[in-house]
Amino acid sequence: MSLGPPRSPDLSACDFFLWGNLKSKVYVRKPRTVDDRKVSIREEITTVPQEVATVLQEIATVPQEIATVPQEIATVPQEIATVPQEIATVPQEIATVPQEIATVPQEIATVPQEITTVPQEIATVLQEIATVLQEIATVPQEIATVPQEIATVPQEMLLNVMQNFEERLRTRVQQEGRHLSDIIFRK
């Protein structure tokens, strides 16, 4: 049975997240023998964190994002069709440059008057910063709700992921670590 090349589109989320996650946890213990590794793997499989559910939810949104690509691509020809019209206006715009340059001295003369409004503008910016700081103060409360939202992930989904993971791990171990060694047992 061929497992396909590395980075194959046929690989699942387990190949991209769980194996690396499991490897990092197993090797924190520094197992010295194959039996130690097996024990570590079995123990760590049962403690895979809730972040697996989050990763799977993020992966589930990818097809929706991909579905919007054809619509975005469909607008490209229309956008390209307007380019010649936009290019045609460039000479007219260039012709107005000398007139615009002629107004620069008048605009420079108004700078001192405009500078007097700077303190008022700074006060406005400070008020806006105060508002932003108040909004930032609510972030910890919003973050506190995240574990509750994660807890709403169906346990059945997590169990299915874990069963799939355990089955794949058993298969790799039965194959004497082939392919699995590239992922977990790399020294």
VENJO-V143933 format. One record per residue. RES is the residue in one letter. PSI is psi in degrees with one decimal (NA if undefined). Layout:
BEGIN
RES/PSI + RES/PSI
END
This chain:
BEGIN
M/122.1 + S/134.9 + L/-2.3 + G/168.9 + P/160.7 + P/148.8 + R/24.5 + S/140.9 + P/-10.5 + D/-7.0 + L/151.5 + S/-179.8 + A/-29.7 + C/-39.0 + D/-30.3 + F/-22.7 + F/-56.5 + L/-42.0 + W/-47.8 + G/-41.1 + N/-47.6 + L/-43.4 + K/-46.1 + S/-36.3 + K/-39.3 + V/-41.9 + Y/-9.2 + V/-33.6 + R/-14.0 + K/62.3 + P/141.5 + R/-22.9 + T/168.0 + V/-39.8 + D/-41.4 + D/-41.0 + R/-43.9 + K/-43.7 + V/-45.6 + S/-43.0 + I/-46.7 + R/-40.7 + E/-42.1 + E/-29.9 + I/-36.0 + T/-10.1 + T/22.0 + V/127.3 + P/168.2 + Q/-18.5 + E/-19.7 + V/-43.8 + A/-39.4 + T/-44.6 + V/-42.9 + L/-36.3 + Q/-41.1 + E/-40.8 + I/-34.5 + A/-23.5 + T/-14.7 + V/-45.7 + P/-35.8 + Q/-41.9 + E/-39.7 + I/-34.0 + A/-24.9 + T/-15.3 + V/-46.4 + P/-36.7 + Q/-42.3 + E/-39.8 + I/-33.9 + A/-26.5 + T/-14.3 + V/-46.3 + P/-37.5 + Q/-41.3 + E/-39.3 + I/-34.8 + A/-26.5 + T/-13.0 + V/-46.4 + P/-38.6 + Q/-41.5 + E/-39.7 + I/-35.0 + A/-26.3 + T/-11.1 + V/-46.7 + P/-37.7 + Q/-40.2 + E/-39.1 + I/-36.6 + A/-26.9 + T/-9.9 + V/-47.5 + P/-38.8 + Q/-40.6 + E/-38.5 + I/-35.3 + A/-26.0 + T/-8.5 + V/-46.6 + P/-38.1 + Q/-40.6 + E/-37.4 + I/-35.3 + A/-26.4 + T/-8.7 + V/-47.2 + P/-37.6 + Q/-39.8 + E/-31.1 + I/-30.3 + T/-21.0 + T/-8.4 + V/-45.8 + P/-38.2 + Q/-41.6 + E/-38.3 + I/-41.0 + A/-40.0 + T/-43.6 + V/-41.5 + L/-38.1 + Q/-41.9 + E/-38.6 + I/-40.7 + A/-39.2 + T/-43.6 + V/-42.0 + L/-37.2 + Q/-41.1 + E/-39.0 + I/-33.4 + A/-23.2 + T/-11.3 + V/-45.4 + P/-35.9 + Q/-41.2 + E/-39.0 + I/-34.0 + A/-23.7 + T/-13.6 + V/-47.6 + P/-34.8 + Q/-40.8 + E/-39.5 + I/-35.9 + A/-18.0 + T/-6.1 + V/128.4 + P/131.3 + Q/-30.8 + E/-38.5 + M/-44.9 + L/-40.6 + L/-41.5 + N/-42.1 + V/-45.0 + M/-40.2 + Q/-42.1 + N/-43.6 + F/-47.3 + E/-40.8 + E/-43.5 + R/-39.6 + L/-45.1 + R/-43.5 + T/-44.7 + R/-40.8 + V/-39.7 + Q/-26.8 + Q/24.1 + E/37.1 + G/3.0 + R/138.0 + H/-44.0 + L/-36.7 + S/-32.5 + D/-27.7 + I/-46.9 + I/-46.5 + F/11.6 + R/133.2 + K/NA
END
